[in-house]
Amino acid sequence: MDLIFYAVPTLILAVVLYMAYRVLHRSMQIRSAWSSGLTAEGRCLRVFTTTHGGGNDTSVSTTLHHVYEFTARDGRTVRFEEEDGPATILEGDFVTVYYAEGERVVATAKTPSNGRLAASTGFILAFLGVAVVFCIGFMVTYHQMSDGFGSDDGYDGSTEVVVIDGVTMTP
């Protein structure tokens, strides 16, 4: 039974830490694309949306996706998809693409905004940090609470007889 109270928070911790890794990784990718100084004219090939929720009277969230294509400095044609872009960019529109060269080209069509990127990354990491603290606090509290109910409670197996007001009691 104790396994549940340790395994579930540990699994949640693993998921939260993986999410933190992905947020930091993507933030560093976008920052490297902006700071590389490389830009190219790209074209929006496709715009589509995905929806989540709506079952059992829950709210629906919609995410806008853009698919862009551009030619890198070395002649490679690069196609990438980006979420949460501006709704004013439609299929066929030309955009400025910021990218960083390498084995895998990292690109974004979002305009550089280091402050906004840092604030959003910090907010998400703070939220995930609260989840980490909660899980660890839950496991520590459960461990402390369950310690009092273990087999090492000081009882050595001997019986004592206690008489209170003429009533004999054995604990």
DSSP file (Angstrom, degrees, kcal/mol; ACC not computed):
  #  RESIDUE AA STRUCTURE BP1 BP2  ACC     N-H-->O    O-->H-N    N-H-->O    O-->H-N    TCO  KAPPA ALPHA  PHI   PSI    X-CA   Y-CA   Z-CA
    1    1 A M    >>        0   0    0      0, 0.0     4,-0.8     0, 0.0     3,-0.8   0.000 360.0 360.0 360.0 -36.7    0.0    0.0    0.0
    2    2 A D  H 3>  +     0   0    0      1,-0.2     4,-0.8     2,-0.2     3,-0.3   0.818 360.0  70.7 -62.2 -28.9    2.9    2.3    0.7
    3    3 A L  H >> S+     0   0    0      1,-0.2     4,-3.6     2,-0.2     3,-0.9   0.869  93.2  55.0 -57.2 -38.7    4.1    1.8   -2.8
    4    4 A I  H <> S+     0   0    0     -3,-0.8     4,-1.8     1,-0.2    -1,-0.2   0.903 104.9  52.8 -61.6 -42.0    1.2    3.8   -4.2
    5    5 A F  H 3< S+     0   0    0     -4,-0.8    -1,-0.2    -3,-0.3    -2,-0.2   0.583 120.9  32.6 -75.7  -9.0    2.0    6.9   -2.0
    6    6 A Y  H <X S+     0   0    0     -3,-0.9     4,-1.5    -4,-0.8    -2,-0.2   0.707 117.5  51.6-108.7 -36.7    5.6    6.9   -3.3
    7    7 A A  H  X S+     0   0    0     -4,-3.6     4,-2.5    -5,-0.2     5,-0.2   0.918 107.5  50.6 -70.7 -44.5    5.2    5.6   -6.9
    8    8 A V  H  X S+     0   0    0     -4,-1.8     4,-2.4    -5,-0.3     5,-0.2   0.953 113.3  43.8 -63.9 -50.5    2.4    8.0   -8.0
    9    9 A P  H  > S+     0   0    0      0, 0.0     4,-2.6     0, 0.0    -1,-0.2   0.865 113.1  53.9 -62.5 -31.6    4.3   11.2   -6.8
   10   10 A T  H  X S+     0   0    0     -4,-1.5     4,-2.2     2,-0.2    -2,-0.2   0.908 109.3  47.3 -67.1 -40.8    7.5    9.8   -8.3
   11   11 A L  H  X S+     0   0    0     -4,-2.5     4,-2.2     2,-0.2    -1,-0.2   0.906 112.1  49.9 -64.9 -41.3    5.8    9.3  -11.7
   12   12 A I  H  X S+     0   0    0     -4,-2.4     4,-2.7     1,-0.2    -2,-0.2   0.920 110.0  51.6 -62.5 -42.7    4.3   12.8  -11.5
   13   13 A L  H  X S+     0   0    0     -4,-2.6     4,-2.8     1,-0.2     5,-0.2   0.911 108.2  51.6 -58.4 -43.6    7.8   14.2  -10.6
   14   14 A A  H  X S+     0   0    0     -4,-2.2     4,-2.0     2,-0.2    -1,-0.2   0.918 112.3  45.3 -61.8 -43.9    9.3   12.4  -13.7
   15   15 A V  H  X S+     0   0    0     -4,-2.2     4,-2.4     2,-0.2    -2,-0.2   0.921 114.1  48.8 -65.5 -44.2    6.7   13.9  -16.0
   16   16 A V  H  X S+     0   0    0     -4,-2.7     4,-2.3     1,-0.2    -2,-0.2   0.910 111.7  48.7 -64.2 -42.8    7.1   17.4  -14.5
   17   17 A L  H  X S+     0   0    0     -4,-2.8     4,-2.1     2,-0.2    -1,-0.2   0.870 110.9  50.9 -66.8 -35.6   10.9   17.2  -14.8
   18   18 A Y  H  X S+     0   0    0     -4,-2.0     4,-2.4    -5,-0.2    -2,-0.2   0.908 109.7  50.7 -65.4 -40.9   10.6   16.1  -18.4
   19   19 A M  H  X S+     0   0    0     -4,-2.4     4,-2.5     2,-0.2    -2,-0.2   0.909 109.1  51.1 -62.6 -41.0    8.3   19.0  -19.1
   20   20 A A  H  X S+     0   0    0     -4,-2.3     4,-2.5     1,-0.2     5,-0.2   0.908 109.2  51.2 -62.3 -41.6   10.7   21.4  -17.5
   21   21 A Y  H  X S+     0   0    0     -4,-2.1     4,-2.6     1,-0.2    -2,-0.2   0.930 111.1  47.7 -59.5 -46.2   13.5   19.9  -19.7
   22   22 A R  H  X S+     0   0    0     -4,-2.4     4,-2.6     2,-0.2     5,-0.2   0.894 111.3  50.4 -64.6 -40.6   11.4   20.4  -22.9
   23   23 A V  H  X S+     0   0    0     -4,-2.5     4,-2.3     2,-0.2    -1,-0.2   0.942 114.1  44.2 -63.4 -46.9   10.5   24.0  -22.0
   24   24 A L  H  X S+     0   0    0     -4,-2.5     4,-2.4     2,-0.2    -2,-0.2   0.906 113.3  51.7 -63.7 -41.4   14.1   24.9  -21.3
   25   25 A H  H  X S+     0   0    0     -4,-2.6     4,-2.0    -5,-0.2    -2,-0.2   0.932 112.5  44.6 -61.4 -47.2   15.3   23.1  -24.5
   26   26 A R  H  X S+     0   0    0     -4,-2.6     4,-2.5     1,-0.2     5,-0.2   0.888 111.9  53.2 -66.4 -38.5   12.7   24.9  -26.7
   27   27 A S  H  X S+     0   0    0     -4,-2.3     4,-2.4    -5,-0.2    -1,-0.2   0.910 110.0  47.6 -62.5 -41.8   13.5   28.3  -25.1
   28   28 A M  H  X S+     0   0    0     -4,-2.4     4,-2.2     2,-0.2    -1,-0.2   0.861 110.4  53.0 -67.9 -34.7   17.2   27.8  -25.8
   29   29 A Q  H  X S+     0   0    0     -4,-2.0     4,-2.1     2,-0.2    -2,-0.2   0.944 111.3  45.0 -63.6 -47.8   16.4   26.8  -29.4
   30   30 A I  H  X S+     0   0    0     -4,-2.5     4,-2.3     1,-0.2    -2,-0.2   0.920 113.1  50.9 -63.5 -43.2   14.4   29.9  -30.0
   31   31 A R  H  X S+     0   0    0     -4,-2.4     4,-2.4     1,-0.2    -1,-0.2   0.889 110.1  49.8 -62.1 -38.8   17.0   32.1  -28.3
   32   32 A S  H  X S+     0   0    0     -4,-2.2     4,-1.2     2,-0.2    -1,-0.2   0.872 109.4  51.7 -68.8 -35.4   19.8   30.6  -30.5
   33   33 A A  H  < S+     0   0    0     -4,-2.1     4,-0.4     1,-0.2    66,-0.3   0.912 113.9  43.9 -65.8 -41.2   17.7   31.2  -33.6
   34   34 A W  H >< S+     0   0    0     -4,-2.3     3,-0.6     1,-0.2    -2,-0.2   0.892 116.6  45.4 -69.2 -39.3   17.2   34.9  -32.7
   35   35 A S  H 3< S+     0   0    0     -4,-2.4    -1,-0.2     1,-0.2    -2,-0.2   0.588  93.7  78.1 -85.2  -8.6   20.8   35.5  -31.6
   36   36 A S  T 3< S-     0   0    0     -4,-1.2    -1,-0.2    -3,-0.2    -2,-0.1   0.788  90.6-136.9 -69.7 -26.0   22.4   33.7  -34.6
   37   37 A G    <   +     0   0    0     -3,-0.6     2,-0.5    -4,-0.4    -1,-0.1   0.448  59.8 130.1  83.8  -1.0   21.8   36.8  -36.8
   38   38 A L  E     +A   99   0A   0     61,-0.6    61,-1.9    -5,-0.3     2,-0.3  -0.755  29.0 170.0 -91.8 129.6   20.7   34.6  -39.7
   39   39 A T  E     -A   98   0A   0     -2,-0.5     2,-0.3    59,-0.2    59,-0.2  -0.942   8.1-179.4-132.6 157.2   17.4   35.5  -41.4
   40   40 A A  E     -A   97   0A   0     57,-1.8    57,-3.0    -2,-0.3     2,-0.6  -0.980  36.0-103.0-149.1 158.0   15.7   34.3  -44.5
   41   41 A E  E     -A   96   0A   0     -2,-0.3    30,-0.5    55,-0.2     2,-0.2  -0.764  46.7-175.8 -84.8 123.3   12.5   35.0  -46.4
   42   42 A G  E     -AB  95  70A   0     53,-3.3    53,-2.2    -2,-0.6     2,-0.4  -0.690  17.0-137.4-114.9 169.9   10.1   32.2  -45.7
   43   43 A R  E     -AB  94  69A   0     26,-2.4    26,-1.7    -2,-0.2     2,-0.6  -0.990  17.7-123.6-130.7 137.6    6.6   31.4  -46.9
   44   44 A C  E     + B   0  68A   0     49,-2.8    48,-3.3    -2,-0.4    24,-0.3  -0.701  28.9 178.3 -79.2 118.0    3.6   30.1  -45.0
   45   45 A L  E     +     0   0A   0     22,-3.3     2,-0.3    -2,-0.6    -1,-0.2   0.792  62.1   5.3 -90.7 -31.4    2.6   26.9  -46.7
   46   46 A R  E     - B   0  67A   0     21,-1.3    21,-2.5    44,-0.1     2,-0.4  -0.996  51.7-161.4-156.5 145.2   -0.3   25.9  -44.5
   47   47 A V  E     + B   0  66A   0     -2,-0.3     2,-0.3    19,-0.2    19,-0.2  -1.000  26.3 155.1-128.4 130.1   -2.4   27.2  -41.5
   48   48 A F  E     - B   0  65A   0     17,-2.1    17,-3.4    -2,-0.4     2,-0.3  -0.971  27.7-136.6-149.0 164.5   -4.5   24.8  -39.4
   49   49 A T  E     - B   0  64A   0     -2,-0.3     2,-0.4    15,-0.2    15,-0.2  -0.892   5.5-157.1-122.5 153.3   -5.9   24.5  -35.9
   50   50 A T  E     - B   0  63A   0     13,-2.2    13,-2.9    -2,-0.3     2,-0.4  -0.973  12.6-154.1-124.0 145.3   -6.2   21.7  -33.4
   51   51 A T  E     - B   0  62A   0     -2,-0.4     2,-0.3    11,-0.2    11,-0.2  -0.910   8.1-170.9-121.5 148.7   -8.8   21.6  -30.7
   52   52 A H  E     + B   0  61A   0      9,-2.3     9,-2.6    -2,-0.4     2,-0.1  -0.984  51.1  13.4-135.0 145.4   -8.7   19.9  -27.3
   53   53 A G  E     + B   0  60A   0     -2,-0.3     7,-0.2     7,-0.2     3,-0.1  -0.475  49.4 130.4  92.9-163.7  -11.4   19.4  -24.7
   54   54 A G    >   +     0   0    0      5,-0.9     3,-0.6     1,-0.3     2,-0.2   0.199  45.8 121.1  96.7 -15.4  -15.1   19.9  -25.2
   55   55 A G  G >  S+     0   0    0      1,-0.2     3,-0.7     4,-0.2    -1,-0.3  -0.582  77.5   9.0 -82.1 145.1  -16.2   16.5  -23.7
   56   56 A N  G 3  S-     0   0    0      1,-0.2    -1,-0.2    -2,-0.2    -2,-0.1   0.882 134.1 -57.9  55.3  44.2  -18.5   16.4  -20.6
   57   57 A D  G <  S+     0   0    0     -3,-0.6    -1,-0.2     1,-0.2     2,-0.2   0.815  97.8 145.4  59.5  35.1  -19.2   20.2  -20.8
   58   58 A T    <   -     0   0    0     -3,-0.7    -1,-0.2     1,-0.1     2,-0.1  -0.610  55.0 -91.3 -96.5 164.0  -15.5   21.2  -20.5
   59   59 A S        -     0   0    0     -2,-0.2    -5,-0.9    -6,-0.1     2,-0.5  -0.344  35.3-128.8 -73.6 155.4  -14.0   24.2  -22.3
   60   60 A V  E     -B   53   0A   0     -7,-0.2     2,-0.4    -6,-0.1    -7,-0.2  -0.888  17.2-161.0-105.9 132.1  -12.5   23.9  -25.7
   61   61 A S  E     -B   52   0A   0     -9,-2.6    -9,-2.3    -2,-0.5     2,-0.4  -0.944   5.2-158.1-113.5 138.5   -9.0   25.2  -26.4
   62   62 A T  E     -B   51   0A   0     -2,-0.4     2,-0.5   -11,-0.2   -11,-0.2  -0.941   1.5-160.8-117.9 134.3   -7.8   25.8  -29.9
   63   63 A T  E     -B   50   0A   0    -13,-2.9   -13,-2.2    -2,-0.4     2,-0.4  -0.959  11.9-142.1-116.4 130.3   -4.2   26.0  -31.0
   64   64 A L  E     -B   49   0A   0     -2,-0.5    20,-2.0   -15,-0.2    21,-0.6  -0.773  18.6-167.0 -92.2 131.1   -3.2   27.7  -34.3
   65   65 A H  E     -BC  48  83A   0    -17,-3.4   -17,-2.1    -2,-0.4     2,-0.4  -0.925   5.7-165.3-119.0 143.0   -0.4   26.0  -36.3
   66   66 A H  E     -BC  47  82A   0     16,-2.5    16,-2.6    -2,-0.4     2,-0.5  -0.974   9.0-152.0-123.5 142.7    1.6   27.4  -39.2
   67   67 A V  E     -BC  46  81A   0    -21,-2.5   -22,-3.3    -2,-0.4   -21,-1.3  -0.975  22.3-174.2-113.1 121.5    3.8   25.4  -41.6
   68   68 A Y  E     -BC  44  80A   0     12,-3.1    12,-2.2    -2,-0.5     2,-0.3  -0.778  11.8-164.4-115.2 157.3    6.7   27.5  -43.0
   69   69 A E  E     +BC  43  79A   0    -26,-1.7   -26,-2.4    -2,-0.3     2,-0.3  -0.996  16.3 158.3-140.8 138.7    9.3   26.8  -45.6
   70   70 A F  E     -BC  42  78A   0      8,-2.5     8,-3.3    -2,-0.3     2,-0.6  -0.958  38.7-113.0-150.1 166.7   12.5   28.7  -46.4
   71   71 A T  E     - C   0  77A   0    -30,-0.5     6,-0.2    -2,-0.3   -30,-0.2  -0.931  32.8-140.2-107.5 122.9   15.9   28.2  -48.0
   72   72 A A    >   -     0   0    0      4,-3.0     3,-1.9    -2,-0.6   -32,-0.0  -0.206  30.3 -98.1 -74.9 170.1   18.9   28.3  -45.7
   73   73 A R  T 3  S+     0   0    0      1,-0.3    -1,-0.1     2,-0.1    -2,-0.0   0.799 123.3  55.6 -60.7 -31.8   22.2   30.0  -46.5
   74   74 A D  T 3  S-     0   0    0      2,-0.1    -1,-0.3     1,-0.0    -2,-0.0   0.392 123.1-102.0 -86.1   5.4   23.7   26.6  -47.5
   75   75 A G  S <  S+     0   0    0     -3,-1.9     2,-0.2     1,-0.3    -2,-0.1   0.326  75.7 138.5  96.3  -7.3   20.9   26.0  -50.0
   76   76 A R        -     0   0    0     -5,-0.1    -4,-3.0     1,-0.1     2,-0.6  -0.474  51.6-132.0 -71.3 140.7   18.9   23.5  -48.0
   77   77 A T  E     -C   71   0A   0     -6,-0.2     2,-0.5    -2,-0.2    -6,-0.2  -0.851  26.7-164.3 -91.9 124.3   15.2   23.9  -48.1
   78   78 A V  E     -C   70   0A   0     -8,-3.3    -8,-2.5    -2,-0.6     2,-0.4  -0.927  10.2-172.3-116.8 131.6   13.8   23.8  -44.6
   79   79 A R  E     +C   69   0A   0     -2,-0.5     2,-0.3   -10,-0.2   -10,-0.2  -0.981  14.3 166.9-121.3 133.6   10.2   23.2  -43.6
   80   80 A F  E     -C   68   0A   0    -12,-2.2   -12,-3.1    -2,-0.4     2,-0.4  -0.981  27.6-134.1-146.3 157.7    9.0   23.6  -40.0
   81   81 A E  E     -C   67   0A   0     -2,-0.3     2,-0.4   -14,-0.2   -14,-0.2  -0.890  19.8-170.3-112.8 142.2    5.8   23.8  -38.1
   82   82 A E  E     -C   66   0A   0    -16,-2.6   -16,-2.5    -2,-0.4     3,-0.4  -0.998  11.5-140.8-136.8 137.5    5.2   26.4  -35.3
   83   83 A E  E    S+C   65   0A   0     -2,-0.4   -18,-0.2   -18,-0.2   -20,-0.0  -0.575  75.8  18.6 -93.2 158.0    2.4   26.6  -32.8
   84   84 A D  S    S+     0   0    0    -20,-2.0    -1,-0.2    -2,-0.2   -19,-0.1   0.821  79.3 156.6  56.4  40.6    0.7   29.8  -31.5
   85   85 A G        -     0   0    0    -21,-0.6    -1,-0.1    -3,-0.4   -21,-0.1  -0.327  54.0 -67.8 -82.8 175.4    1.7   32.1  -34.3
   86   86 A P    >   -     0   0    0      0, 0.0     3,-1.3     0, 0.0    -1,-0.2  -0.392  34.8-137.7 -67.8 140.4   -0.2   35.2  -35.2
   87   87 A A  T 3  S+     0   0    0      1,-0.2    -2,-0.0    -2,-0.1    -3,-0.0   0.598  97.5  72.5 -73.0 -10.1   -3.6   34.7  -36.7
   88   88 A T  T 3  S+     0   0    0      2,-0.1     2,-0.6     0, 0.0    -1,-0.2   0.614  76.7  89.6 -82.0 -11.4   -2.9   37.4  -39.2
   89   89 A I    <   -     0   0    0     -3,-1.3     2,-0.2     4,-0.0    -4,-0.1  -0.778  61.2-178.6 -88.8 123.5   -0.5   35.2  -41.2
   90   90 A L    >   -     0   0    0     -2,-0.6     3,-2.0     1,-0.1   -46,-0.3  -0.659  39.0 -67.1-115.9 170.3   -2.3   33.2  -43.8
   91   91 A E  T 3  S+     0   0    0      1,-0.3   -46,-0.2    -2,-0.2    -1,-0.1  -0.337 121.6  23.6 -57.4 133.8   -1.3   30.6  -46.4
   92   92 A G  T 3  S+     0   0    0    -48,-3.3    -1,-0.3     1,-0.3   -47,-0.1   0.223  89.9 132.8  93.9 -14.0    1.0   32.2  -49.1
   93   93 A D    <   -     0   0    0     -3,-2.0   -49,-2.8   -49,-0.1     2,-0.4  -0.395  54.4-127.6 -70.8 147.4    2.2   35.1  -46.9
   94   94 A F  E     +A   43   0A   0    -51,-0.2     2,-0.3    -3,-0.1   -51,-0.2  -0.790  32.2 178.0 -94.8 139.4    5.9   35.9  -46.7
   95   95 A V  E     -A   42   0A   0    -53,-2.2   -53,-3.3    -2,-0.4     2,-0.6  -0.909  34.1-107.1-135.3 161.0    7.5   36.1  -43.3
   96   96 A T  E     -A   41   0A   0     -2,-0.3     2,-0.5    13,-0.2   -55,-0.2  -0.826  35.0-156.4 -89.2 126.0   11.0   36.7  -41.9
   97   97 A V  E     -A   40   0A   0    -57,-3.0   -57,-1.8    -2,-0.6     2,-0.5  -0.901   3.6-155.2-106.7 129.4   12.4   33.4  -40.5
   98   98 A Y  E     +AD  39 108A   0     10,-2.9    10,-2.4    -2,-0.5     2,-0.3  -0.891  27.7 166.2-100.3 130.1   15.1   33.5  -37.8
   99   99 A Y  E     -AD  38 107A   0    -61,-1.9   -61,-0.6    -2,-0.5     2,-0.4  -0.964  33.5-140.6-146.3 161.0   17.3   30.4  -37.8
  100  100 A A  E     - D   0 106A   0      6,-2.4     6,-1.8    -2,-0.3   -67,-0.1  -0.986  27.7-130.1-121.6 132.2   20.5   28.9  -36.5
  101  101 A E        +     0   0    0     -2,-0.4     2,-0.3     4,-0.2     3,-0.1  -0.307  50.4 105.7 -77.5 164.1   22.5   26.6  -38.7
  102  102 A G  S    S-     0   0    0      1,-0.1     3,-0.2    -2,-0.0    -2,-0.0  -0.946  86.6 -51.2 156.5-170.1   23.8   23.2  -37.7
  103  103 A E  S    S+     0   0    0     -2,-0.3     2,-0.5     1,-0.3    -1,-0.1   0.931 136.4  31.0 -59.1 -44.7   23.1   19.6  -38.3
  104  104 A R  S    S-     0   0    0     -3,-0.1     2,-0.3     2,-0.0    -1,-0.3  -0.975  93.1-132.8-112.9 120.2   19.5   20.3  -37.5
  105  105 A V        -     0   0    0     -2,-0.5     2,-0.5    -3,-0.2    -4,-0.2  -0.569  15.6-153.2 -74.2 129.7   18.4   23.8  -38.5
  106  106 A V  E     +D  100   0A   0     -6,-1.8    -6,-2.4    -2,-0.3     2,-0.3  -0.920  24.7 171.5-104.5 125.3   16.4   25.5  -35.6
  107  107 A A  E     +D   99   0A   0     -2,-0.5     2,-0.3    -8,-0.2    -8,-0.2  -0.947  18.3 178.7-138.7 154.8   14.0   28.1  -36.9
  108  108 A T  E     -D   98   0A   0    -10,-2.4   -10,-2.9    -2,-0.3   -26,-0.0  -0.986  22.5-157.2-149.7 148.4   11.2   30.4  -35.8
  109  109 A A        +     0   0    0     -2,-0.3     2,-0.2   -12,-0.2   -13,-0.2   0.336  63.4 113.2-103.9   3.2    9.0   32.9  -37.5
  110  110 A K  S    S-     0   0    0    -12,-0.1   -12,-0.1     1,-0.1    -2,-0.1  -0.546  76.4-110.5 -74.9 140.0    8.2   34.7  -34.2
  111  111 A T        -     0   0    0     -2,-0.2    -1,-0.1     1,-0.1    -2,-0.1  -0.459  45.1 -89.2 -70.8 143.6    9.7   38.2  -33.9
  112  112 A P        +     0   0    0      0, 0.0    -1,-0.1     0, 0.0     2,-0.1  -0.274  58.0 154.6 -58.1 130.1   12.5   38.5  -31.4
  113  113 A S     >  +     0   0    0     -3,-0.1     4,-2.3     1,-0.1     5,-0.2  -0.547  11.3 175.0-156.3  80.0   11.3   39.3  -27.9
  114  114 A N  H  > S+     0   0    0      1,-0.2     4,-2.6     2,-0.2     5,-0.2   0.857  80.9  53.9 -61.6 -37.1   13.9   38.0  -25.3
  115  115 A G  H  > S+     0   0    0      2,-0.2     4,-2.5     1,-0.2    -1,-0.2   0.918 110.3  45.7 -63.8 -44.1   12.0   39.6  -22.4
  116  116 A R  H  > S+     0   0    0      2,-0.2     4,-2.6     1,-0.2     5,-0.2   0.894 113.4  50.2 -66.3 -40.2    8.7   37.8  -23.3
  117  117 A L  H  X S+     0   0    0     -4,-2.3     4,-2.4     2,-0.2     5,-0.2   0.926 112.5  46.5 -64.0 -44.4   10.5   34.5  -23.9
  118  118 A A  H  X S+     0   0    0     -4,-2.6     4,-2.6     2,-0.2    -2,-0.2   0.907 113.7  48.9 -64.7 -41.4   12.3   34.8  -20.5
  119  119 A A  H  X S+     0   0    0     -4,-2.5     4,-2.4     2,-0.2    -2,-0.2   0.927 113.7  44.8 -65.5 -44.8    9.0   35.7  -18.7
  120  120 A S  H  X S+     0   0    0     -4,-2.6     4,-2.2     2,-0.2    -2,-0.2   0.908 115.2  47.8 -67.9 -40.3    7.0   32.9  -20.2
  121  121 A T  H  X S+     0   0    0     -4,-2.4     4,-2.6    -5,-0.2    -2,-0.2   0.926 113.0  48.9 -64.0 -44.2    9.8   30.4  -19.6
  122  122 A G  H  X S+     0   0    0     -4,-2.6     4,-2.2    -5,-0.2    -2,-0.2   0.891 110.7  50.4 -62.2 -40.9   10.2   31.6  -16.0
  123  123 A F  H  X S+     0   0    0     -4,-2.4     4,-2.2     2,-0.2    -1,-0.2   0.930 112.4  46.1 -63.8 -45.8    6.4   31.4  -15.4
  124  124 A I  H  X S+     0   0    0     -4,-2.2     4,-2.4     1,-0.2    -2,-0.2   0.917 113.6  48.7 -64.7 -42.8    6.1   27.9  -16.7
  125  125 A L  H  X S+     0   0    0     -4,-2.6     4,-2.2     2,-0.2    -1,-0.2   0.866 109.9  52.3 -66.1 -35.0    9.2   26.7  -14.7
  126  126 A A  H  X S+     0   0    0     -4,-2.2     4,-1.8     2,-0.2    -1,-0.2   0.917 110.2  48.6 -65.1 -42.3    7.8   28.3  -11.5
  127  127 A F  H  X S+     0   0    0     -4,-2.2     4,-1.6     1,-0.2    -2,-0.2   0.925 113.1  46.6 -62.4 -45.0    4.5   26.5  -12.0
  128  128 A L  H  X S+     0   0    0     -4,-2.4     4,-2.0     1,-0.2    -1,-0.2   0.855 108.2  57.3 -66.1 -34.0    6.4   23.2  -12.6
  129  129 A G  H  X S+     0   0    0     -4,-2.2     4,-2.6     2,-0.2    -1,-0.2   0.873 102.9  53.8 -62.9 -37.6    8.5   24.0   -9.5
  130  130 A V  H  X S+     0   0    0     -4,-1.8     4,-2.5     1,-0.2    -1,-0.2   0.907 107.9  50.5 -62.5 -41.1    5.4   24.2   -7.4
  131  131 A A  H  X S+     0   0    0     -4,-1.6     4,-2.4     2,-0.2    -2,-0.2   0.892 110.4  49.6 -64.3 -38.8    4.3   20.8   -8.6
  132  132 A V  H  X S+     0   0    0     -4,-2.0     4,-2.6     2,-0.2     5,-0.3   0.937 111.8  47.6 -64.4 -46.8    7.8   19.4   -7.7
  133  133 A V  H  X S+     0   0    0     -4,-2.6     4,-2.7     1,-0.2    -2,-0.2   0.897 111.8  51.1 -62.0 -40.6    7.6   20.9   -4.2
  134  134 A F  H  X S+     0   0    0     -4,-2.5     4,-2.6     2,-0.2    -1,-0.2   0.938 111.5  46.6 -62.5 -47.2    4.1   19.6   -3.7
  135  135 A C  H  X S+     0   0    0     -4,-2.4     4,-2.3     2,-0.2    -2,-0.2   0.929 115.8  44.5 -63.0 -45.4    5.1   16.0   -4.7
  136  136 A I  H  X S+     0   0    0     -4,-2.6     4,-2.5     1,-0.2     5,-0.2   0.924 114.3  50.1 -65.6 -42.8    8.2   16.0   -2.6
  137  137 A G  H  X S+     0   0    0     -4,-2.7     4,-2.6    -5,-0.3     5,-0.2   0.887 109.6  52.0 -61.4 -39.0    6.3   17.5    0.3
  138  138 A F  H  X S+     0   0    0     -4,-2.6     4,-2.7    -5,-0.2    -1,-0.2   0.933 111.4  46.0 -62.5 -46.3    3.6   14.9    0.0
  139  139 A M  H  X S+     0   0    0     -4,-2.3     4,-2.3     2,-0.2    -2,-0.2   0.900 114.4  47.5 -66.2 -40.0    6.1   12.0    0.1
  140  140 A V  H  X S+     0   0    0     -4,-2.5     4,-2.5     2,-0.2    -2,-0.2   0.930 114.0  47.2 -65.8 -44.8    7.9   13.5    3.1
  141  141 A T  H  X S+     0   0    0     -4,-2.6     4,-2.6    -5,-0.2     5,-0.2   0.916 112.3  49.4 -63.2 -43.3    4.7   14.1    5.0
  142  142 A Y  H  X S+     0   0    0     -4,-2.7     4,-2.7    -5,-0.2    -1,-0.2   0.913 111.0  50.5 -62.1 -41.4    3.4   10.7    4.2
  143  143 A H  H  X S+     0   0    0     -4,-2.3     4,-1.3     1,-0.2    -2,-0.2   0.918 112.5  46.2 -62.9 -43.5    6.7    9.1    5.4
  144  144 A Q  H  X S+     0   0    0     -4,-2.5     4,-0.7     1,-0.2    -2,-0.2   0.896 115.0  47.1 -66.2 -39.4    6.6   11.1    8.6
  145  145 A M  H >< S+     0   0    0     -4,-2.6     3,-0.5     1,-0.2     4,-0.3   0.887 113.3  47.4 -70.5 -38.4    3.0   10.2    9.3
  146  146 A S  H >< S+     0   0    0     -4,-2.7     3,-1.0     1,-0.2    -1,-0.2   0.701  96.6  73.4 -79.0 -17.6    3.3    6.6    8.5
  147  147 A D  H >< S+     0   0    0     -4,-1.3     3,-1.2     1,-0.2    -1,-0.2   0.861  91.6  57.2 -61.3 -35.6    6.5    6.2   10.7
  148  148 A G  T << S+     0   0    0     -4,-0.7    -1,-0.2    -3,-0.5    -2,-0.2   0.691 106.3  50.0 -68.8 -18.3    4.3    6.5   13.8
  149  149 A F  T <  S+     0   0    0     -3,-1.0    -1,-0.2    -4,-0.3    -2,-0.2   0.305  88.9 109.3-103.5   8.0    2.2    3.5   12.7
  150  150 A G  S <  S-     0   0    0     -3,-1.2     3,-0.1    -4,-0.2    -3,-0.1  -0.005  86.8 -95.8 -75.3-175.0    5.1    1.1   11.9
  151  151 A S  S    S+     0   0    0      1,-0.2     2,-1.3     2,-0.1     4,-0.2   0.645 110.3  77.1 -79.3 -15.1    6.2   -1.9   13.9
  152  152 A D        +     0   0    0     -5,-0.2    -1,-0.2     1,-0.2    -2,-0.2  -0.525  51.9 131.1 -95.4  67.9    8.8    0.0   15.9
  153  153 A D  S    S-     0   0    0     -2,-1.3    -1,-0.2     2,-0.2     3,-0.1   0.255  82.6 -99.6-103.6  12.0    6.4    1.7   18.3
  154  154 A G  S    S+     0   0    0      1,-0.3     2,-0.6    -3,-0.2    -2,-0.1   0.413  79.5 135.7  89.2  -2.6    8.3    0.9   21.5
  155  155 A Y        -     0   0    0     -4,-0.2    -1,-0.3     1,-0.1    -2,-0.2  -0.709  33.8-171.7 -84.2 120.8    6.0   -2.1   22.4
  156  156 A D        -     0   0    0     -2,-0.6    -1,-0.1     2,-0.1     3,-0.1   0.364  46.5-105.2 -97.7   5.4    8.1   -5.0   23.5
  157  157 A G  S    S+     0   0    0      1,-0.3     2,-0.2     0, 0.0    -2,-0.1   0.268  79.7 125.1  93.3 -13.0    5.4   -7.6   23.7
  158  158 A S        -     0   0    0      1,-0.0     2,-0.4     0, 0.0    -1,-0.3  -0.513  55.2-131.2 -80.4 151.0    5.1   -7.7   27.5
  159  159 A T        -     0   0    0     -2,-0.2     2,-0.4    -3,-0.1    -1,-0.0  -0.827  17.0-162.5-104.5 140.2    1.7   -7.1   29.1
  160  160 A E        -     0   0    0     -2,-0.4     2,-0.6     2,-0.0     0, 0.0  -0.905  12.3-139.5-116.8 148.6    1.1   -4.7   31.9
  161  161 A V        -     0   0    0     -2,-0.4     2,-0.5     9,-0.2     9,-0.2  -0.943  19.2-171.0-109.1 125.3   -1.9   -4.7   34.2
  162  162 A V  E     -E  169   0B   0      7,-3.2     7,-3.6    -2,-0.6     2,-0.6  -0.963   7.5-158.5-118.5 131.2   -3.2   -1.2   35.1
  163  163 A V  E     +E  168   0B   0     -2,-0.5     2,-0.5     5,-0.2     5,-0.2  -0.946  13.3 176.6-112.5 118.3   -5.8   -0.7   37.7
  164  164 A I  E >  S-E  167   0B   0      3,-2.5     3,-2.0    -2,-0.6    -2,-0.0  -0.979  72.6 -21.3-123.6 118.5   -7.8    2.5   37.5
  165  165 A D  T 3  S-     0   0    0     -2,-0.5    -1,-0.1     1,-0.3     3,-0.1   0.864 128.1 -49.8  51.9  42.4  -10.6    3.1   40.0
  166  166 A G  T 3  S+     0   0    0      1,-0.2     2,-0.5    -3,-0.0    -1,-0.3   0.468 113.5 118.6  81.1   1.5  -11.0   -0.6   40.6
  167  167 A V  E <   -E  164   0B   0     -3,-2.0    -3,-2.5     2,-0.0     2,-0.5  -0.890  57.9-140.5-104.1 127.6  -11.1   -1.5   36.9
  168  168 A T  E     -E  163   0B   0     -2,-0.5     2,-0.4    -5,-0.2    -5,-0.2  -0.735  24.8-179.0 -88.8 128.1   -8.3   -3.7   35.6
  169  169 A M  E     -E  162   0B   0     -7,-3.6    -7,-3.2    -2,-0.5    -2,-0.0  -0.973  17.0-162.7-128.4 141.9   -7.1   -2.8   32.2
  170  170 A T              0   0    0     -2,-0.4    -9,-0.2    -9,-0.2   -11,-0.0  -0.984 360.0 360.0-121.2 121.0   -4.4   -4.4   30.0
  171  171 A P              0   0    0      0, 0.0   -10,-0.1     0, 0.0    -1,-0.1   0.506 360.0 360.0 -72.7 360.0   -3.1   -2.2   27.1
